[in-house]
Amino acid sequence: MDIVFIKQLAVDTVIGVYNWEKQIKQRLLLDLELGCDLTRAGRSDELRHTLDYAVISERVIALITAQPLELIESVAERVAELLLSEFATQDVKVTVYKPGAVPAAQTVGVCIRRSREALS
């Protein structure tokens, strides 16, 4: 399986469980990996035969900023569901980083893998 990936997609949104977090925007960083067959795109050199990472990025940002969430686990799950339902991908890996959440750490985060079969 081939992979289209987006690394360190920055999204400023309201995220967190504490009251003070619900009053501010915080930056999340996302790594996305979408499994697909890129043979046709490689041979045709046509955008319509691949996954458009610009469109994917726009949709993910719109989803995450649409409403406040408390957990980055929820962000990861919703992003995975979006990618599997709206794009021609068989499986996805979504990593969500929340830099600054723990002062002694560079970042914290979650990483999930989901597949189209799991949606059925």
MOGIHU-V460402 format. One record per pair of residues at least 4 apart in sequence whose C-alpha atoms are under 7 Angstrom apart, sorted by the first residue. I is the first residue (numbers start at 0). GAP is how many residues later the second one is. Records with the same first field share a line. If there is no record, write none. Layout:
BEGIN
I: GAP + GAP
END
This chain:
BEGIN
0: 34 + 35 + 36
1: 33 + 34 + 35 + 36
2: 30 + 31 + 32 + 33
3: 29 + 30 + 31
4: 27 + 28 + 29
5: 25 + 26 + 27
6: 23 + 24 + 25
7: 21 + 22 + 23
8: 20 + 21 + 22
9: 17 + 18 + 19 + 20
10: 16 + 17 + 18 + 50
11: 13 + 14 + 15 + 16
12: 12 + 13 + 14 + 51 + 52
13: 8 + 10 + 11 + 12 + 54 + 55
14: 6 + 7 + 11 + 53 + 54 + 55 + 56
15: 5 + 6 + 53 + 54 + 55
16: 4 + 53
17: 4
18: 4
26: 71
27: 68 + 69 + 70
28: 67 + 68 + 69
29: 65 + 66 + 67
30: 63 + 64 + 65
31: 61 + 62 + 63
32: 59 + 60 + 61
33: 55 + 57 + 58 + 59
34: 54 + 55 + 56 + 57
35: 53 + 54
37: 4 + 12
38: 4
39: 4 + 9
40: 4 + 5 + 6 + 8 + 9
46: 5
51: 4
52: 4
53: 4
54: 4
55: 4
56: 4
57: 4
58: 4
59: 4 + 19
60: 4
61: 4
63: 11
70: 4
71: 4 + 24
72: 4 + 37
73: 4
74: 4
75: 4 + 18 + 19 + 20 + 36
76: 4
77: 4
78: 4
79: 4 + 12 + 14 + 34
80: 4
81: 4
82: 4
83: 5 + 6 + 7 + 32
89: 25 + 26
90: 23 + 24 + 25
91: 21 + 22 + 23
92: 19 + 20 + 21
93: 17 + 18 + 19
94: 15 + 16 + 17
95: 13 + 14 + 15
96: 10 + 11 + 12 + 13
97: 9 + 10 + 11
98: 7 + 8 + 9
99: 6 + 7
100: 6 + 7
101: 5
113: 4
END
